[in-house]
Each structure stands twice: as C-alpha cells, then as structure tokens.
Amino acid sequence: MDSITAERRLNAIHGHLVPVVVVGAGSHSNDLRSNPTAGEFLCEKGYSVVLPEKLQTGKWNVYRSACSPFKLVTRFPDHPDIGTLHDNFVQAVDTFRDYKYLGTRIRVDGTIGEYKWMTYGEAGTARAAIGSGLLFHGIPKGSCVGFYFIN
C-alpha cells in the first residue's frame, strides 16, 4: 500500500472519530469517541425498533419506524400526497428547489477536492430531460427502464 492510500484510509478512519475534551480538577485530556453514521445515530435516538424476525437469508435484523412498529406506513399524515419514492422526489424538488442534493468530488491534480453540488431543481430538470429523451426515442410512457451508473 502506498503512502497516499494509507493516508486516505487514516483520514477516513479519523473522520469517524470525534475529539472529546475532558477538563476537570486542573487536568486536560483529549480522548476520542465514535462519530456514528446516520443509521447508527437514528438507532441510538430511538427512531427505529428491531422486529423479532430476521431476514430469511443471513443474520440481519429487520427494523421499522418507532412511530409505527406494527404496520407499514403508506402515507404520512402531514404529507398525504406522498405515497411513492417518485412522489417524494417531486415534493422535494418543489420544496427544496435551490438546496444542494447530489454532490460529486472534483479531482484536482489527482487529489480529491471539494464537492460540486447539483440542486434539487437541477436534478428535477435532468429527470424531465431524460424522460423526454426516452419518449423521443420510442420508449412508451409507463415502461420500466433501469439505469446503471457508477456511484
């Protein structure tokens, strides 16, 4: 492993740790604590509950919203128009048009730099352009189409 790869890995690990400053009785120490991922944070805060059944393949737990542990939610009381991921995306584009949505790291001189962001509005415009292009090329409305991109 070269030194650049090793340094990137150490930086990634360091990004998951947060310094904790403990001051008391004239002493000062820097300890590290875990910086939880979003999923871990939500579980710690009680936003989801573990159901007793496991997935059929493997040992993974099944989680459900703490607000509705016994049944799946098909609509949210405060957003009755949202019932699918598509509905959610349309609502987000309408509500957060100028907010950052999708980010790409820019490479400068072979190193990873700052993020370049696409807004919700730009993503909505791109979605409409892709759909128009598919219709133009003879894909009928309502067809199932899959896209595969490098993440």
Protein Blocks (a to p, Z undefined) as FASTA:
>chain_A
ZZklmmmmmmmmmmmpccddddeehiacddddddddfklmmmmnopaccdfbdcfbdjbd
cdddfklmmbccfbdfklmmbmbfklmmmmmmmmmmmgcfbdcdddeehiacddddddfk
lmmmmmmmmmmmmmmnopaghiacdddddZZ
